[in-house]
């Protein structure tokens, strides 16, 4: 038995909407109802369900391995967007909504983050060279002072 959703005063089966397996009975035609769901409405519903499924999958991926806590202050607009995701039940909390948006932002900016990673790796290598140079110089100075 599938769960039904009420849309425009009519019961709709989400499974039918997402799989496109609707027959005449799913639209209400076999029950003697004169009105059928318009194809455009059906397509809109299918698209909406597909988006919800995609967001759900993305949220699941974003929430895996979430063992770190980050506190962040946000402006009213950002808070409203987080609350929209919670209200739409796409996230269970503001924390989950924020994790989703951060994850998606990182994916959308992957080339930028790769470039940042390359540059920070270069900086780390230069710092290592600098430390080694300072240590080598200090060792030479100690040997010179010990010989005098």
Buried (B, 14 or more C-beta within 10 A) or exposed (E): EEEEEEBEEBEBBBBBBBEEEBEEEBBBBEEEEEEEBEEEEBEEBBEEBEEBEEBEEBBEEBBEEEEEEEEEEEEEEBBEEBEEBBEEEBBEEBBBBBBBBEBBEEEEEEEEEEEEEEEEEEEEEEEEEEEEEEEEEEEEEEEEEEEE
